[in-house]
Amino acid sequence: MNAAAAFFYLFAGITVASAFMVVTSRNPVHSVLFLILAFVNAAGLFLLLGAEFLAMLLIVVYVGAVAVLFLFVVMMLDVDFAEFRQGFLNYLPIGALIGLIFAVELLLVVGAWVIDPQIVRAPVAAIPAGITNTEAIGRVLYTQYVYYFQAAGLVLLVAMIGAIVLTLRERPGVKRQDIAQQNARTKATAMDVKQVASGAALPEETV
């Protein structure tokens, strides 16, 4: 066994074990930390494959942003997870049915999966000589798949707007900015001119 194979089994084993601990950990903070560990080891697998751009995305985007955001949300919000688990038995039959369907699909895929030795040696899109892996991904992403890339961006934009609309609530006693009302303001409504005599104080209602 060479060094590359040893590192592959090391990263793959830790990734699988971390993913299992994400699901089975009772503490949500521990689950997020195991998720970060899984992302880091998956980045190591991408480095072994020569996909340094994907490894960088896992570290910068998922570990540096998404997983840390999950950790902050779990630690800052006082979520009663015991209350969420109270109705677990009620949804157990449908959950078992969905899990059985996924298990059958996985068995069908794994049972009919035959690895062709020529797949690794003959990639679908060969990287041109003289450019990096990141540049090759950029050329393919913004030429051949540019419409799919823009469509994915629109889907994420719609999801972001939907999340904002669903969580936006009117709370009494909280001052909010009304853009339409501000744009409709005129000189007469924006300013109130008071005639104050020399040496006199302002009226109490204007203070």
N, C-alpha and C positions, 0 to 999 in steps of 0.2 A: 504494500500500500504506500503510495507516494504522499507527499505533503498536501497536495490539492485534494485528494480523496479524504485524507484525515480531517482537513478543515471543513470539507463538505459535510461529513457525518457529524462533526462537532456542531456546526451551525444549524444543520437540519434537526438534530436531536434536541437542542436547546429551544429551537423555534416551536417544535411540536409540543414539548413539555410546557413551555410558556403559554401556548394557546390553550392547552388543557387546564392550566391553572387560572387563566382568565375566566373560564366558564365555571370552575368549581370553587373558586375562592369566595368565602362568605363576606369578607371585607371588600367593599367596592374600591377603596384606595389601593389595596393590594392587587386587585384585578387590573387597574389602570397601570400600575407599575410592571406587572407581568406583560401587559400589552406593549409597553415601551420596550421591554426586553425582547419580545418577539419581533418587533419592527427592526431593532438593531441587528439581530441575527439574520433576518431576512435581507437586510442591506449587505451583510457579509456574503450571503449566497449570490446576490447580484454582482458583487465585486468579483467573485470567482468565475462568473459567467462572462465577465468583461463588460457588463452594463453598468458603468460607473454613474451614468446619469440617473438611472432608476434608483441606485443606492443612495445618491445624494438627495433625491426626492423623498425617499423614506425617512432619512435623518432630518432634513430641513423642514419638510411639510408635515409629515405624520408625527414624528417624535417631537419636533420643535414647536409645533403649533396645535395639531389636533389632539394628541395625547395629553399635552400639558393643559389644554383647555378642558378636556374631560376631567383631569385631576383637580383643577381649580373649581369646577362646577360641583364635583362630588364633595370636596372639602368645605366649600362655602355654603352650599345649600344643606339645610337640616332635613334631609329626606328620611322618612321612616320606611326603611326597606322591609321591616317586619309586616307592616300594613299591606305592602304590595304582595307579599307571599300568602296572605290569608285566603285568597281565592284560587290558589294553585290547584287544589284538587278538583275544582269545578271545571277547569280548562284542561285537565289531564287527558281525558279521552281524545279530544281533537288534537292536542299536542302530540300524543302517541301516534295518531293516524298520520299526521304530517311527517313525523320522524320516520315512520315506517315507509312512507312514499319516498322520502329522500334516501333511505337505506337501500331500497330496491333500485332506485336510479343509479346510485353509486355502484352497486353490485353489477348492474348491466353494463355500466361504462368500464369498470375495471375488468370484468370478464371478457369483454370484446376488445380490450386495448392490447394491441400488438406493437411493440416498439420496433421501428425500422432503424437499423444501424446507420442508414444513409441520411437520416433526418438532420443529425448534428453536423455532418460533413457538408451537406448541401443546403444552406439556408435559403429561404424563399427570396429575400432581398439582400443581396451581397452588399457589404459596405464598401464604397469606392476607396481606392487607395489614397492616402494623403490627407484624410479628414478624420476627425475624432468621432466617437460614438454619439456625443451630444449633437454635433453638427449633422450627422446622418439622420438622427431622429427628427431634428428640426426640418430638414429638407423633405422628409416623407410626410411629416405632420402638416406642414403648411403648403403642400402642393397636392399630393394625391388624396389626403384625408382632410383637407381644409374645411369642406362643408360639414363633415361629421364633427370636426373640432368646434366649429361655430355653433352647431346644433347642441352640443354638450354644454357650451357656455350659456346658451339661452335656457336650457333646462335648469342649470344651476341658478341662473338669475330668477326664474319663475319660482323655484323652491325657496330662495332667500326672501323674495317678496311675500310668498305665502306664509312663511314662518313669522315674518314681522306682522302681517295682518292678523294671524291667529293669536299672537301673544299681545297685541296692542289692546289695552283696556282703558276705558274712561274711569278715572278715579276722582271722587269728589274731594274738593279742597286742595287740589294740585293744579298750579298754574301751568298752562300749556301754551305753546306758540300756535297761533292761527294765521297761516300764511295769507289766506284769502282776505281776512279782516285787515291785516297789515297793508296789503296792497291796495285795499279800498279806502285807506285813510286819505283825507284831504287836509289842506291847511287849516280849515275851520275846525276839524275834529282832532287834529294832532296837537294844536296849540290852544292854550287858554290864557288870554291876556287879562291881567288884573291891574286895575288902576289903584296905585298905592300912593297915598299922600305923603309928602315929605316929612320925615321924622316919625311916621306912624308904623306900626307893626303889621305884618301880614295877618289876614283873617285866620282864625283857628282851623277852618276846613281846608285851607290850602297848605298848611304846614305838614 
